[in-house]
Amino acid sequence: MRKMMLLVLALFLVASVGLVACAEEATPTPVPTPAPLQAPSITLDGVFVPSPGGNVTDPATQALLVGMVVEAAFTISNPNDYMITVDSVDYTLQVNSESVGSIVAGEPLVIKGLYDDMYVPANGQITVGGSSYVGFYGMFVLRILQKGQGAGDAIGDGIKVWEAVKKGELTWTVTGNMQVISPYGNTAVPISATFKP
């Protein structure tokens, strides 16, 4: 009986080795490598002034001031087959080719459009926006320091710009830069657009 069991075991072992030897080796399926990062596009959807020339709350100080909040909205489109990260969108906003104002006189109004990273899905798009407070006092001081106007002229000029903004008669120009990062490369995308309400 013992010899019979050894014989069965030996036959089983020989058959197993033969089956393993006859099996074809499996060929691993190659994993496709994603294409290098294609630069996404950023388009200006518009520049909006919700309540120009009235009393607004300064987002930085929460103080009630005479001014306006300027908002810009963009659409970012991702042409890649994988998600990308928009690290920053920084831009300078001008109206009729001159700065609409600044906290520091003589500098253009620079808006940090994003405070946190934004993720754009593969072959998808997102809408992002940024806003900044522009005070009448900043426009007034800017005209005195940059243009050398007297106080009366600076106030008159500032009021004309203010009224034109209220009526939607000005052309807004946005220039800047969008920083994009991904596992397959990083890139900077320039922003250059105009908008007339």
Backbone hydrogen bonds in HBPLUS format (Angstrom, degrees):
<---DONOR---> <-ACCEPTOR-->    atom                        ^
c    i                          cat <-CA-CA->   ^        H-A-AA   ^      H-
h    n   atom  resd res      DA  || num        DHA   H-A  angle D-A-AA Bond
n    s   type  num  typ     dist DA aas  dist angle  dist       angle   num
A0005-MET N   A0001-MET O   3.00 MM   4  6.33 152.5  2.07 146.8 153.5     1
A0006-LEU N   A0002-ARG O   3.03 MM   4  6.30 155.5  2.09 146.3 152.9     2
A0007-LEU N   A0003-LYS O   2.89 MM   4  6.06 153.4  1.96 144.6 152.2     3
A0008-VAL N   A0004-MET O   2.96 MM   4  6.21 158.2  2.01 147.1 152.3     4
A0009-LEU N   A0005-MET O   2.92 MM   4  6.05 158.3  1.96 144.4 151.0     5
A0010-ALA N   A0006-LEU O   2.84 MM   4  6.01 153.5  1.91 145.0 152.3     6
A0011-LEU N   A0007-LEU O   2.94 MM   4  6.17 161.6  1.98 149.0 153.7     7
A0012-PHE N   A0008-VAL O   2.90 MM   4  6.06 155.6  1.96 145.9 153.1     8
A0013-LEU N   A0009-LEU O   2.96 MM   4  6.16 154.3  2.02 145.5 152.2     9
A0014-VAL N   A0010-ALA O   2.95 MM   4  6.21 159.7  1.99 151.7 156.8    10
A0015-ALA N   A0011-LEU O   2.92 MM   4  6.09 162.1  1.95 148.9 154.0    11
A0016-SER N   A0012-PHE O   2.92 MM   4  6.09 154.0  1.99 144.0 151.5    12
A0017-VAL N   A0013-LEU O   3.02 MM   4  6.23 161.9  2.06 149.4 153.5    13
A0018-GLY N   A0014-VAL O   2.99 MM   4  6.15 156.0  2.05 146.0 153.1    14
A0019-LEU N   A0015-ALA O   2.93 MM   4  6.17 152.9  2.01 146.9 153.8    15
A0020-VAL N   A0016-SER O   3.02 MM   4  6.26 161.0  2.06 151.0 155.8    16
A0021-ALA N   A0017-VAL O   2.95 MM   4  6.10 158.2  2.00 147.6 153.8    17
A0022-CYS N   A0018-GLY O   2.99 MM   4  6.16 141.4  2.15 140.9 150.8    18
A0023-ALA N   A0019-LEU O   3.12 MM   4  6.25 130.9  2.37 141.5 152.9    19
A0023-ALA N   A0020-VAL O   3.32 MM   3  5.31 139.3  2.50  95.8 106.4    20
A0041-SER N   A0077-SER O   3.10 MM  36  5.31 150.2  2.19 142.1 149.8    21
A0077-SER N   A0041-SER O   2.95 MM  36  5.31 157.4  2.00 145.7 153.2    22
A0043-THR N   A0075-THR O   2.97 MM  32  5.35 161.2  2.01 149.0 154.5    23
A0075-THR N   A0043-THR O   2.93 MM  32  5.35 154.1  1.99 148.1 156.6    24
A0045-ASP N   A0073-ALA O   2.72 MM  28  5.31 154.7  1.79 141.9 148.4    25
A0073-ALA N   A0046-GLY O   2.98 MM  27  5.57 161.0  2.01 161.0 166.0    26
A0048-PHE N   A0071-GLU O   2.68 MM  23  5.07 163.3  1.71 152.9 159.0    27
A0071-GLU N   A0048-PHE O   2.80 MM  23  5.07 168.7  1.81 157.9 161.0    28
A0067-GLY N   A0054-GLY O   3.14 MM  13  6.07 166.7  2.16 172.9 168.7    29
A0056-VAL N   A0065-LEU O   2.83 MM   9  5.56 161.4  1.86 166.6 168.8    30
A0065-LEU N   A0056-VAL O   2.85 MM   9  5.56 169.4  1.86 168.3 166.2    31
A0058-ASP N   A0063-ALA O   2.85 MM   5  5.40 163.8  1.88 160.3 160.2    32
A0062-GLN N   A0058-ASP O   2.65 MM   4  4.97 146.8  1.76 156.6 160.9    33
A0136-PHE N   A0066-VAL O   3.19 MM  70  6.20 171.8  2.20 143.6 144.3    34
A0068-MET N   A0134-VAL O   2.86 MM  66  5.35 154.4  1.92 148.0 156.6    35
A0134-VAL N   A0068-MET O   2.75 MM  66  5.35 163.9  1.78 167.3 172.6    36
A0070-VAL N   A0132-SER O   2.88 MM  62  5.49 165.5  1.90 165.3 162.9    37
A0132-SER N   A0070-VAL O   2.98 MM  62  5.49 146.8  2.09 144.3 154.8    38
A0072-ALA N   A0130-GLY O   2.94 MM  58  5.60 161.1  1.98 162.3 168.5    39
A0130-GLY N   A0072-ALA O   3.03 MM  58  5.60 151.2  2.12 152.4 161.5    40
A0074-PHE N   A0128-VAL O   2.75 MM  54  5.36 168.2  1.76 165.1 168.4    41
A0128-VAL N   A0074-PHE O   2.89 MM  54  5.36 153.8  1.96 146.6 155.3    42
A0076-ILE N   A0126-ILE O   2.87 MM  50  5.48 163.1  1.90 161.8 167.3    43
A0126-ILE N   A0076-ILE O   3.01 MM  50  5.48 149.3  2.11 146.9 155.9    44
A0078-ASN N   A0124-GLY O   2.82 MM  46  5.47 173.2  1.82 176.4 176.4    45
A0123-ASN N   A0080-ASN O   2.87 MM  43  5.59 133.4  2.09 158.5 170.2    46
A0084-ILE N   A0120-VAL O   3.11 MM  36  5.43 158.7  2.16 149.7 154.8    47
A0120-VAL N   A0084-ILE O   2.97 MM  36  5.43 162.9  2.00 149.8 155.4    48
A0085-THR N   A0181-ILE O   2.94 MM  96  5.26 166.6  1.95 169.0 169.2    49
A0181-ILE N   A0085-THR O   2.86 MM  96  5.26 164.9  1.88 155.5 160.7    50
A0086-VAL N   A0118-MET O   2.71 MM  32  5.09 168.5  1.72 159.9 162.9    51
A0118-MET N   A0086-VAL O   3.09 MM  32  5.09 162.5  2.13 138.7 144.1    52
A0087-ASP N   A0179-GLN O   2.77 MM  92  5.35 141.0  1.92 145.7 156.5    53
A0179-GLN N   A0088-SER O   2.91 MM  91  5.23 155.2  1.97 143.5 151.7    54
A0113-GLY N   A0089-VAL O   2.74 MM  24  5.15 145.1  1.85 165.7 175.3    55
A0090-ASP N   A0177-ASN O   3.04 MM  87  5.59 165.0  2.06 166.0 165.1    56
A0177-ASN N   A0090-ASP O   2.90 MM  87  5.59 158.2  1.95 162.2 169.5    57
A0091-TYR N   A0111-ILE O   3.11 MM  20  5.52 165.6  2.13 153.3 157.9    58
A0111-ILE N   A0091-TYR O   2.82 MM  20  5.52 163.2  1.84 168.0 171.9    59
A0092-THR N   A0175-THR O   2.69 MM  83  5.41 163.9  1.71 169.2 173.4    60
A0175-THR N   A0092-THR O   3.14 MM  83  5.41 161.5  2.17 149.8 155.4    61
A0093-LEU N   A0109-LEU O   3.01 MM  16  5.70 164.3  2.04 164.6 168.7    62
A0094-GLN N   A0173-THR O   2.91 MM  79  5.15 162.2  1.94 153.5 158.2    63
A0173-THR N   A0094-GLN O   2.78 MM  79  5.15 168.0  1.79 149.2 152.1    64
A0095-VAL N   A0098-GLU O   2.85 MM   3  5.44 162.5  1.88 158.9 153.0    65
A0098-GLU N   A0095-VAL O   2.97 MM   3  5.44 157.4  2.02 115.0 121.9    66
A0096-ASN N   A0171-THR O   2.77 MM  75  5.27 173.3  1.78 161.7 162.1    67
A0107-GLU N   A0104-VAL O   3.23 MM   3  6.02 150.8  2.32 145.7 145.9    68
A0124-GLY N   A0121-PRO O   3.01 MM   3  5.01 141.2  2.17 136.9 127.1    69
A0138-GLY N   A0135-GLY O   3.14 MM   3  5.29 121.7  2.50  98.2 111.6    70
A0139-MET N   A0135-GLY O   3.30 MM   4  6.74 153.6  2.38 147.5 153.9    71
A0140-PHE N   A0136-PHE O   2.96 MM   4  6.20 156.3  2.02 152.2 159.4    72
A0141-VAL N   A0137-TYR O   2.92 MM   4  6.17 169.4  1.93 158.2 159.3    73
A0142-LEU N   A0138-GLY O   2.95 MM   4  5.97 155.8  2.01 142.6 150.0    74
A0143-ARG N   A0139-MET O   3.18 MM   4  6.36 153.8  2.25 144.4 149.2    75
A0144-ILE N   A0140-PHE O   3.31 MM   4  6.65 150.2  2.40 144.2 152.1    76
A0145-LEU N   A0141-VAL O   2.94 MM   4  6.18 170.8  1.94 161.5 163.0    77
A0146-GLN N   A0142-LEU O   2.76 MM   4  5.64 162.5  1.79 149.2 155.5    78
A0147-LYS N   A0143-ARG O   3.12 MM   4  5.07 136.0  2.33 111.7 124.5    79
A0149-GLN N   A0143-ARG O   3.30 MM   6  6.00 169.4  2.31 139.6 136.5    80
A0148-GLY N   A0144-ILE O   3.11 MM   4  4.79 125.7  2.42 110.0 120.3    81
A0154-ALA N   A0150-GLY O   2.87 MM   4  5.99 160.0  1.91 156.9 163.4    82
A0155-ILE N   A0151-ALA O   2.96 MM   4  6.16 158.1  2.01 151.1 156.1    83
A0156-GLY N   A0152-GLY O   2.97 MM   4  6.18 164.9  2.00 148.7 153.4    84
A0157-ASP N   A0153-ASP O   2.78 MM   4  5.91 163.0  1.81 152.1 156.8    85
A0158-GLY N   A0154-ALA O   2.89 MM   4  5.95 158.1  1.94 141.6 148.4    86
A0159-ILE N   A0155-ILE O   2.89 MM   4  6.10 155.0  1.95 149.9 156.3    87
A0160-LYS N   A0156-GLY O   3.07 MM   4  6.34 151.0  2.15 143.1 150.6    88
A0161-VAL N   A0157-ASP O   3.09 MM   4  6.45 160.5  2.13 151.9 156.2    89
A0162-TRP N   A0158-GLY O   2.90 MM   4  6.12 162.1  1.94 148.7 154.3    90
A0163-GLU N   A0159-ILE O   2.82 MM   4  6.04 162.5  1.85 152.6 156.4    91
A0164-ALA N   A0160-LYS O   2.95 MM   4  6.14 158.1  2.00 147.3 153.6    92
A0165-VAL N   A0161-VAL O   2.87 MM   4  6.14 150.9  1.96 151.2 159.4    93
A0166-LYS N   A0162-TRP O   2.98 MM   4  6.29 159.1  2.03 149.1 154.7    94
A0167-LYS N   A0163-GLU O   3.02 MM   4  6.29 148.2  2.12 145.7 153.9    95
A0168-GLY N   A0164-ALA O   3.01 MM   4  6.07 113.4  2.47 133.4 149.3    96
A0169-GLU N   A0164-ALA O   2.95 MM   5  5.18 169.0  1.96 155.1 154.7    97
A0168-GLY N   A0165-VAL O   3.06 MM   3  5.04 148.6  2.16 100.0 109.8    98
A0172-TRP N   A0195-PHE O   2.75 MM  23  5.07 166.3  1.77 161.1 156.2    99
A0195-PHE N   A0172-TRP O   2.79 MM  23  5.07 148.4  1.89 145.8 152.2   100
A0174-VAL N   A0193-ALA O   2.82 MM  19  5.31 173.7  1.82 161.4 162.5   101
A0193-ALA N   A0174-VAL O   2.94 MM  19  5.31 156.3  2.00 153.6 159.6   102
A0176-GLY N   A0191-ILE O   2.92 MM  15  4.74 144.0  2.05 133.8 131.1   103
A0191-ILE N   A0176-GLY O   2.96 MM  15  4.74 159.6  2.00 120.4 117.0   104
A0178-MET N   A0189-VAL O   2.81 MM  11  5.01 153.4  1.87 142.7 151.8   105
A0189-VAL N   A0178-MET O   2.76 MM  11  5.01 167.2  1.78 151.5 155.9   106
A0180-VAL N   A0187-THR O   2.85 MM   7  5.30 171.9  1.86 173.8 172.1   107
A0187-THR N   A0180-VAL O   2.91 MM   7  5.30 160.8  1.95 147.4 151.4   108
A0185-GLY N   A0182-SER O   3.40 MM   3  5.41 163.6  2.43 112.4 109.8   109
